[in-house]
Amino acid sequence: MIEYFRTTERWTTIPGKLAVAAAVALAATVLQAGPATAASSPSLTVDKTQRLNADGSVTIKGTFTCTGGRTNSLRSSMLRQGEIQSDFAMKTMVLIPCNGAAHPYTIDIPNTMSFPFKPGPAEFSTNWGLYCADGSYPTAELIDAAITLQE
Protein backbone atom coordinates (compact mmCIF):
# COMPACT_ATOMS: atom_id res chain seq x y z
CA MET A 1 0.00 0.00 0.00
CA ILE A 2 1.32 3.43 -0.91
CA GLU A 3 0.70 6.25 1.50
CA TYR A 4 0.17 9.74 0.14
CA PHE A 5 0.85 13.05 1.83
CA ARG A 6 -1.17 16.02 0.71
CA THR A 7 0.84 19.13 -0.07
CA THR A 8 -0.66 22.41 -1.08
CA GLU A 9 0.03 21.83 -4.77
CA ARG A 10 0.46 18.09 -5.48
CA TRP A 11 0.43 14.55 -4.12
CA THR A 12 3.84 13.09 -3.11
CA THR A 13 4.61 9.46 -2.30
CA ILE A 14 6.95 8.28 0.43
CA PRO A 15 8.99 6.18 -2.08
CA GLY A 16 9.41 9.32 -4.21
CA LYS A 17 10.82 11.25 -1.24
CA LEU A 18 13.17 8.36 -0.44
CA ALA A 19 14.44 8.29 -4.04
CA VAL A 20 15.21 12.03 -3.93
CA ALA A 21 17.03 11.65 -0.60
CA ALA A 22 19.09 8.75 -1.95
CA ALA A 23 20.03 10.74 -5.07
CA VAL A 24 21.18 13.70 -2.95
CA ALA A 25 23.26 11.41 -0.73
CA LEU A 26 24.87 9.74 -3.76
CA ALA A 27 25.72 13.10 -5.34
CA ALA A 28 27.38 14.25 -2.12
CA THR A 29 29.45 11.06 -1.98
CA VAL A 30 30.60 11.46 -5.59
CA LEU A 31 31.60 15.08 -5.00
CA GLN A 32 33.67 14.09 -1.95
CA ALA A 33 35.42 11.29 -3.86
CA GLY A 34 36.68 13.68 -6.56
CA PRO A 35 37.11 13.01 -10.27
CA ALA A 36 38.21 9.59 -11.51
CA THR A 37 41.57 9.41 -13.25
CA ALA A 38 41.18 8.20 -16.81
CA ALA A 39 43.74 6.11 -18.63
CA SER A 40 45.97 8.13 -20.93
CA SER A 41 46.04 7.57 -24.67
CA PRO A 42 47.88 4.36 -25.53
CA SER A 43 50.60 4.35 -28.17
CA LEU A 44 51.95 1.69 -30.53
CA THR A 45 55.16 1.16 -32.48
CA VAL A 46 56.08 -1.52 -35.01
CA ASP A 47 59.58 -2.77 -35.79
CA LYS A 48 60.68 -1.77 -39.31
CA THR A 49 61.92 -5.29 -40.14
CA GLN A 50 59.54 -8.25 -39.66
CA ARG A 51 59.96 -12.01 -40.01
CA LEU A 52 58.51 -13.89 -42.98
CA ASN A 53 58.22 -17.48 -41.73
CA ALA A 54 58.86 -20.59 -43.84
CA ASP A 55 55.12 -21.44 -43.88
CA GLY A 56 54.26 -18.01 -45.39
CA SER A 57 52.95 -16.50 -42.17
CA VAL A 58 54.42 -13.27 -40.82
CA THR A 59 55.37 -12.49 -37.23
CA ILE A 60 54.86 -8.80 -36.43
CA LYS A 61 56.66 -7.32 -33.43
CA GLY A 62 56.52 -3.90 -31.82
CA THR A 63 55.82 -2.16 -28.53
CA PHE A 64 52.80 -0.65 -26.78
CA THR A 65 52.62 1.88 -23.96
CA CYS A 66 49.59 2.74 -21.82
CA THR A 67 48.65 3.68 -18.25
CA GLY A 68 45.75 2.86 -15.96
CA GLY A 69 46.62 -0.62 -14.65
CA ARG A 70 45.99 -4.06 -16.16
CA THR A 71 43.52 -3.73 -19.01
CA ASN A 72 41.75 -5.92 -21.55
CA SER A 73 42.49 -5.12 -25.18
CA LEU A 74 40.74 -5.98 -28.40
CA ARG A 75 43.09 -5.94 -31.39
CA SER A 76 42.59 -6.21 -35.12
CA SER A 77 45.52 -6.25 -37.54
CA MET A 78 46.14 -6.51 -41.27
CA LEU A 79 49.19 -6.87 -43.52
CA ARG A 80 49.29 -5.74 -47.15
CA GLN A 81 51.99 -6.27 -49.76
CA GLY A 82 51.06 -4.79 -53.13
CA GLU A 83 47.75 -6.42 -54.10
CA ILE A 84 48.14 -9.18 -51.49
CA GLN A 85 46.24 -8.53 -48.28
CA SER A 86 45.84 -10.68 -45.20
CA ASP A 87 42.57 -11.33 -43.47
CA PHE A 88 42.18 -9.47 -40.21
CA ALA A 89 43.92 -11.30 -37.37
CA MET A 90 41.77 -10.82 -34.26
CA LYS A 91 42.74 -11.42 -30.66
CA THR A 92 39.87 -10.86 -28.32
CA MET A 93 40.30 -9.57 -24.78
CA VAL A 94 44.03 -9.95 -24.25
CA LEU A 95 44.99 -8.81 -20.74
CA ILE A 96 47.88 -6.30 -20.97
CA PRO A 97 49.87 -4.32 -18.38
CA CYS A 98 49.31 -0.57 -18.58
CA ASN A 99 51.95 0.92 -16.30
CA GLY A 100 53.49 3.62 -18.49
CA ALA A 101 56.40 1.43 -19.65
CA ALA A 102 56.90 0.17 -23.20
CA HIS A 103 56.02 -3.54 -23.51
CA PRO A 104 56.70 -5.84 -26.48
CA TYR A 105 53.86 -7.40 -28.46
CA THR A 106 53.74 -10.09 -31.14
CA ILE A 107 50.98 -10.56 -33.72
CA ASP A 108 50.95 -13.58 -36.02
CA ILE A 109 49.54 -12.92 -39.48
CA PRO A 110 48.52 -16.20 -41.15
CA ASN A 111 49.59 -17.25 -44.63
CA THR A 112 47.26 -15.97 -47.35
CA MET A 113 47.42 -19.43 -49.03
CA SER A 114 46.73 -18.50 -52.67
CA PHE A 115 49.03 -15.46 -52.84
CA PRO A 116 51.84 -15.86 -50.29
CA PHE A 117 53.81 -12.94 -48.92
CA LYS A 118 57.37 -12.49 -50.21
CA PRO A 119 60.47 -10.78 -48.83
CA GLY A 120 60.32 -7.03 -49.42
CA PRO A 121 58.30 -3.93 -48.48
CA ALA A 122 54.83 -4.23 -46.95
CA GLU A 123 52.32 -2.16 -44.97
CA PHE A 124 51.00 -3.09 -41.54
CA SER A 125 47.84 -1.72 -39.91
CA THR A 126 46.53 -2.44 -36.42
CA ASN A 127 43.85 -1.02 -34.13
CA TRP A 128 43.71 -1.64 -30.39
CA GLY A 129 40.77 -0.80 -28.16
CA LEU A 130 41.38 -0.89 -24.40
CA TYR A 131 38.60 -1.64 -21.94
CA CYS A 132 39.70 0.24 -18.80
CA ALA A 133 38.43 -0.25 -15.25
CA ASP A 134 37.27 3.38 -15.09
CA GLY A 135 34.87 2.74 -17.99
CA SER A 136 36.92 4.56 -20.62
CA TYR A 137 37.72 3.03 -24.02
CA PRO A 138 40.90 4.61 -25.40
CA THR A 139 42.17 3.38 -28.76
CA ALA A 140 45.53 3.30 -30.53
CA GLU A 141 46.22 2.54 -34.15
CA LEU A 142 48.90 2.27 -36.77
CA ILE A 143 47.72 2.69 -40.35
CA ASP A 144 49.81 1.54 -43.31
CA ALA A 145 53.07 1.54 -41.32
CA ALA A 146 55.93 0.77 -43.74
CA ILE A 147 57.79 -2.44 -42.85
CA THR A 148 60.13 -4.85 -44.61
CA LEU A 149 59.57 -8.61 -44.62
CA GLN A 150 62.69 -10.75 -44.32
CA GLU A 151 63.14 -14.52 -44.24
Wavefront OBJ file of the C-alpha trace (Angstrom):
o trace
v 0.000 0.000 0.000
v 1.324 3.426 -0.908
v 0.700 6.248 1.498
v 0.167 9.744 0.137
v 0.846 13.051 1.829
v -1.174 16.023 0.714
v 0.838 19.128 -0.075
v -0.660 22.408 -1.084
v 0.034 21.835 -4.767
v 0.456 18.088 -5.477
v 0.434 14.548 -4.117
v 3.837 13.091 -3.112
v 4.609 9.461 -2.305
v 6.951 8.279 0.433
v 8.995 6.184 -2.083
v 9.414 9.319 -4.211
v 10.816 11.252 -1.245
v 13.170 8.360 -0.439
v 14.443 8.291 -4.035
v 15.211 12.029 -3.927
v 17.030 11.652 -0.602
v 19.087 8.748 -1.954
v 20.033 10.735 -5.070
v 21.179 13.700 -2.952
v 23.262 11.407 -0.726
v 24.866 9.741 -3.764
v 25.718 13.104 -5.341
v 27.381 14.249 -2.115
v 29.454 11.062 -1.979
v 30.600 11.457 -5.591
v 31.604 15.078 -4.999
v 33.669 14.095 -1.952
v 35.424 11.292 -3.859
v 36.682 13.677 -6.561
v 37.110 13.012 -10.272
v 38.210 9.590 -11.512
v 41.568 9.411 -13.254
v 41.181 8.202 -16.806
v 43.739 6.115 -18.632
v 45.969 8.131 -20.933
v 46.038 7.566 -24.673
v 47.876 4.357 -25.528
v 50.601 4.349 -28.166
v 51.948 1.685 -30.533
v 55.160 1.158 -32.480
v 56.085 -1.518 -35.007
v 59.581 -2.771 -35.794
v 60.680 -1.773 -39.307
v 61.916 -5.292 -40.143
v 59.538 -8.251 -39.664
v 59.962 -12.008 -40.014
v 58.513 -13.891 -42.979
v 58.218 -17.477 -41.727
v 58.864 -20.588 -43.839
v 55.119 -21.443 -43.883
v 54.256 -18.012 -45.394
v 52.949 -16.502 -42.166
v 54.421 -13.270 -40.816
v 55.367 -12.490 -37.226
v 54.861 -8.800 -36.431
v 56.657 -7.317 -33.428
v 56.523 -3.903 -31.820
v 55.820 -2.157 -28.526
v 52.798 -0.654 -26.777
v 52.619 1.883 -23.962
v 49.591 2.736 -21.815
v 48.654 3.679 -18.254
v 45.752 2.863 -15.965
v 46.615 -0.623 -14.650
v 45.994 -4.061 -16.159
v 43.525 -3.733 -19.012
v 41.746 -5.917 -21.552
v 42.489 -5.115 -25.178
v 40.742 -5.984 -28.401
v 43.094 -5.941 -31.393
v 42.588 -6.210 -35.121
v 45.524 -6.249 -37.542
v 46.143 -6.509 -41.272
v 49.186 -6.870 -43.520
v 49.295 -5.737 -47.147
v 51.994 -6.272 -49.758
v 51.058 -4.787 -53.126
v 47.750 -6.416 -54.097
v 48.143 -9.181 -51.495
v 46.237 -8.525 -48.282
v 45.840 -10.676 -45.204
v 42.566 -11.325 -43.473
v 42.182 -9.474 -40.208
v 43.924 -11.305 -37.372
v 41.772 -10.824 -34.265
v 42.743 -11.423 -30.657
v 39.865 -10.862 -28.318
v 40.301 -9.575 -24.781
v 44.032 -9.951 -24.253
v 44.992 -8.808 -20.742
v 47.876 -6.305 -20.966
v 49.865 -4.323 -18.377
v 49.305 -0.570 -18.576
v 51.951 0.915 -16.298
v 53.492 3.621 -18.494
v 56.402 1.429 -19.652
v 56.903 0.171 -23.203
v 56.021 -3.542 -23.512
v 56.695 -5.836 -26.479
v 53.856 -7.399 -28.463
v 53.743 -10.094 -31.135
v 50.982 -10.556 -33.715
v 50.954 -13.581 -36.019
v 49.537 -12.916 -39.476
v 48.522 -16.200 -41.154
v 49.586 -17.249 -44.633
v 47.259 -15.967 -47.354
v 47.424 -19.425 -49.033
v 46.734 -18.504 -52.669
v 49.034 -15.465 -52.836
v 51.844 -15.863 -50.286
v 53.806 -12.939 -48.919
v 57.366 -12.491 -50.207
v 60.467 -10.783 -48.833
v 60.322 -7.028 -49.418
v 58.304 -3.926 -48.484
v 54.826 -4.235 -46.953
v 52.321 -2.161 -44.975
v 51.004 -3.086 -41.535
v 47.836 -1.718 -39.910
v 46.530 -2.438 -36.416
v 43.848 -1.024 -34.132
v 43.715 -1.636 -30.387
v 40.774 -0.799 -28.164
v 41.380 -0.892 -24.405
v 38.601 -1.643 -21.936
v 39.695 0.244 -18.804
v 38.429 -0.250 -15.253
v 37.273 3.381 -15.090
v 34.874 2.739 -17.991
v 36.919 4.563 -20.621
v 37.716 3.030 -24.021
v 40.899 4.614 -25.400
v 42.173 3.383 -28.758
v 45.534 3.303 -30.530
v 46.216 2.536 -34.151
v 48.901 2.274 -36.767
v 47.717 2.687 -40.347
v 49.811 1.538 -43.306
v 53.070 1.538 -41.324
v 55.932 0.771 -43.743
v 57.795 -2.435 -42.854
v 60.127 -4.846 -44.607
v 59.571 -8.613 -44.620
v 62.694 -10.748 -44.323
v 63.141 -14.519 -44.237
l 1 2 3 4 5 6 7 8 9 10 11 12 13 14 15 16 17 18 19 20 21 22 23 24 25 26 27 28 29 30 31 32 33 34 35 36 37 38 39 40 41 42 43 44 45 46 47 48 49 50 51 52 53 54 55 56 57 58 59 60 61 62 63 64 65 66 67 68 69 70 71 72 73 74 75 76 77 78 79 80 81 82 83 84 85 86 87 88 89 90 91 92 93 94 95 96 97 98 99 100 101 102 103 104 105 106 107 108 109 110 111 112 113 114 115 116 117 118 119 120 121 122 123 124 125 126 127 128 129 130 131 132 133 134 135 136 137 138 139 140 141 142 143 144 145 146 147 148 149 150 151
